[in-house]
Amino acid sequence: MDANAGSFIAVRRLAGSERAAGAAAFHHSSSAEVVTGSTAWIGKGLSCVCAQRRDSDARLSFDLTPVQEECLQRLQNRIEVQYDSSNSDHQEALKALWRASFPGAELRGLISEQWKEMGWQGKDPSTDFRGGGFISLENLVYFSKNFPKSFQELLRKQNGDRAIWEYPFAVAGVNITFMLIQMLDLQSVKPRSFIGAVFLKLLSENDQAFDILYCITFKLMDQQWLDMHATYMDFNVCCLSIQLLAASHPHPY
């Protein structure tokens, strides 16, 4: 993946029988998935602030409270960590992602042709983390553990009328992390946009806000993909449309 937003390879959509075989183990998944349940507070928070936006834009201050500064610093510390293939914790996170994606399927190595099944560009996933860093792997692992049903639906392209050539799941996930970091301006000392300020308010209320927003954005991107009847060449356009929607109306639902 390119740090300026992302070239990637296309992957073939799995046939129905292949998807069904891989998804059978997930019929017992939790009902608390990305579009409902515990993520509702993000939608309510953004919606509430958005409703006041017209009257308060001129008076809005982007200065942070001490709590918001601390939360932003913790998130920035995560963002600064690059994936290190020699780091045992990073290796374990990658293995955890494999186990969550393909339970029961033995991984033959951290460098293996098997990784292409998940939508990495080659047999060594570490080469795809340059744009998103270690946090992009953490986002994928969080998604897989907290919303397994939605994760599997996206991984296996189970919903909607899919293209024959689909976006590669894993590389798309790294791109989404990178996109959110840029869109929310998370590497700045303080937010320089309304949506960034709103997000930091939410982050101060829940330190998992970035990971949750990542999951919602991945779902939104996939829905936008279906609505556009997109093919793999349209992925960047699809992500851009999500950013434009967020800028005009910062509500994730």
C-alpha positions in Angstrom: 0.0 0.0 0.0 1.1 3.5 -0.8 1.2 6.0 2.0 -0.5 8.6 -0.2 -3.7 6.6 -0.1 -3.3 3.5 -1.7 -2.8 1.3 -4.6 -3.7 -2.4 -4.0 -4.3 -5.6 -5.9 -7.7 -7.0 -6.7 -8.9 -10.3 -5.3 -11.4 -12.7 -6.8 -14.7 -13.0 -5.0 -15.2 -16.3 -3.3 -17.8 -18.6 -4.8 -20.9 -19.1 -2.7 -19.9 -22.6 -1.6 -16.4 -21.4 -0.6 -17.9 -18.6 1.5 -20.5 -20.9 3.1 -17.8 -23.4 4.2 -15.7 -20.7 5.7 -18.5 -18.9 7.5 -20.2 -22.0 9.0 -18.3 -21.6 12.2 -19.6 -18.1 12.9 -23.4 -18.8 13.2 -23.0 -18.5 16.9 -21.5 -15.0 16.7 -22.5 -12.3 19.1 -25.5 -10.2 18.1 -23.8 -7.0 19.2 -22.4 -6.0 15.8 -21.1 -2.9 14.2 -24.3 -1.2 13.2 -26.1 -1.7 16.5 -25.6 -2.1 20.2 -22.5 -0.7 21.9 -21.6 1.7 19.0 -24.8 3.6 19.2 -23.2 6.3 21.5 -21.0 7.4 18.6 -23.9 8.0 16.3 -25.8 9.9 19.0 -22.8 12.0 19.9 -22.0 13.0 16.4 -25.6 13.5 15.5 -26.2 15.7 18.5 -23.2 18.0 17.8 -24.0 18.1 14.1 -27.5 19.4 14.9 -25.9 22.4 16.6 -23.3 22.9 14.0 -25.0 25.7 12.0 -25.4 28.0 15.0 -22.1 27.3 16.7 -19.5 27.0 13.9 -18.4 30.6 14.4 -17.9 30.2 18.1 -16.4 26.7 18.1 -13.1 26.5 19.9 -10.7 23.7 19.0 -8.7 24.1 22.3 -8.5 20.8 24.2 -9.2 20.1 27.8 -6.5 18.3 29.8 -8.4 15.1 29.5 -8.7 15.4 25.7 -5.0 16.3 25.4 -4.2 13.1 27.4 -6.5 10.9 25.2 -5.1 12.4 22.0 -1.5 11.8 23.2 -2.3 8.2 23.9 -3.8 7.7 20.5 -0.9 9.5 18.8 1.5 7.2 20.6 -0.3 4.3 19.0 -0.2 5.9 15.6 3.5 6.4 15.8 4.3 2.7 16.3 5.4 1.1 13.1 4.9 -2.6 12.5 8.1 -4.5 13.4 8.3 -8.0 12.1 10.9 -8.8 14.7 8.7 -7.7 17.6 7.1 -10.7 19.3 4.0 -8.7 20.3 3.5 -7.7 16.7 3.9 -11.3 15.5 1.3 -12.5 18.0 -1.1 -9.8 16.9 -0.7 -11.0 13.3 -1.3 -14.6 14.4 -4.4 -13.5 16.3 -5.8 -11.9 13.2 -5.2 -15.1 11.3 -6.9 -17.2 14.0 -9.9 -14.9 14.1 -10.2 -14.8 10.3 -9.7 -18.6 9.6 -10.4 -20.5 12.8 -9.3 -24.1 12.5 -7.0 -23.4 9.6 -3.3 -23.8 10.6 -1.0 -20.9 9.6 2.2 -22.3 8.1 4.2 -19.2 8.8 4.3 -15.4 9.2 5.5 -15.4 5.6 3.2 -17.6 3.6 1.1 -17.6 0.4 -1.9 -18.2 2.8 -2.0 -14.5 3.6 -3.2 -13.7 0.1 -6.5 -15.4 1.1 -7.1 -12.5 3.5 -6.3 -9.9 0.9 -2.7 -9.0 1.6 -0.7 -8.1 -1.5 1.9 -10.8 -1.1 3.0 -13.6 1.2 4.5 -11.2 3.8 1.8 -8.9 5.4 4.4 -6.7 7.0 5.1 -5.0 3.7 1.6 -3.7 3.6 1.7 -1.8 7.0 3.8 1.1 5.9 0.8 3.5 5.4 -1.1 2.5 8.5 1.5 1.3 11.0 0.9 -1.2 13.8 -2.4 0.5 14.7 -3.9 -0.7 11.4 -3.3 -4.3 12.6 -4.7 -3.5 16.0 -7.8 -2.1 14.2 -8.3 -5.3 12.3 -7.8 -7.5 15.4 -10.2 -5.3 17.3 -12.8 -5.7 14.6 -12.4 -9.4 14.4 -12.7 -9.9 18.2 -15.5 -7.5 19.0 -17.7 -7.8 15.9 -16.9 -11.2 14.5 -20.1 -11.6 12.4 -19.6 -8.2 10.6 -15.9 -8.9 10.2 -16.6 -12.3 8.5 -19.2 -10.8 6.3 -16.7 -8.2 5.0 -13.8 -10.6 4.8 -15.8 -13.1 2.8 -17.9 -10.5 0.9 -21.2 -12.2 2.0 -23.6 -9.2 1.6 -25.0 -7.7 -1.6 -24.4 -8.1 -5.3 -20.7 -8.3 -5.4 -18.3 -7.5 -8.2 -16.3 -10.4 -9.8 -13.1 -8.6 -8.8 -13.4 -7.3 -5.3 -11.3 -5.0 -3.1 -8.7 -7.0 -1.0 -10.0 -7.0 2.5 -6.8 -6.7 4.6 -5.2 -4.0 2.4 -8.5 -2.1 2.4 -8.4 -2.2 6.2 -5.0 -0.6 6.3 -6.1 2.1 3.9 -9.1 2.9 6.1 -6.9 3.3 9.2 -4.7 5.7 7.2 -7.7 7.6 5.8 -9.2 8.1 9.3 -5.9 9.4 10.7 -5.7 11.9 7.9 -9.4 12.9 7.9 -9.5 13.5 11.7 -6.1 15.2 11.6 -4.9 13.0 14.5 -1.2 13.8 14.1 -1.7 17.5 14.9 -1.3 19.2 18.3 -5.1 19.9 18.3 -7.9 19.5 15.8 -8.2 21.9 12.9 -11.6 20.8 11.7 -15.1 20.5 13.3 -15.2 16.7 12.8 -11.8 16.3 14.5 -13.0 18.3 17.5 -16.2 16.2 17.7 -14.1 13.0 17.5 -11.8 14.1 20.4 -14.8 14.8 22.5 -16.0 11.2 21.9 -12.4 9.9 22.5 -12.4 11.5 25.9 -15.6 9.6 26.7 -14.4 6.2 25.4 -10.7 5.4 24.7 -11.8 2.8 22.1 -13.5 5.4 20.0 -11.0 5.2 17.2 -11.3 1.4 17.0 -15.1 1.6 17.0 -15.2 4.3 14.4 -12.8 2.2 12.3 -15.3 -0.7 12.3 -18.2 1.6 11.4 -16.2 3.2 8.6 -15.3 -0.2 7.2 -18.9 -1.2 7.1 -19.8 2.2 5.5 -17.1 1.8 2.9 -18.4 -1.7 1.9 -22.0 -0.4 1.7 -20.8 2.5 -0.5 -19.0 0.0 -2.6 -22.2 -2.0 -3.2 -24.2 1.2 -3.8 -21.7 2.3 -6.4 -21.6 -1.2 -8.1 -17.9 -0.6 -7.8 -15.0 -2.7 -9.0 -11.5 -2.8 -7.6 -10.5 0.3 -9.6 -13.1 2.4 -7.7 -11.8 1.8 -4.2 -10.1 5.2 -3.8 -13.2 6.9 -5.2 -15.3 5.0 -2.7 -13.1 6.1 0.3 -13.2 9.7 -1.0 -17.0 9.7 -1.0 -17.0 8.6 2.6 -14.7 11.5 3.5 -16.9 14.0 1.7 -20.0 12.6 3.5 -18.3 13.0 6.9 -17.1 16.5 6.1 -20.6 17.7 5.2 -22.5 15.7 7.8 -20.4 14.0 10.5 -22.8 11.2 11.4 -21.5 7.6 10.9 -24.9 6.0 10.2 
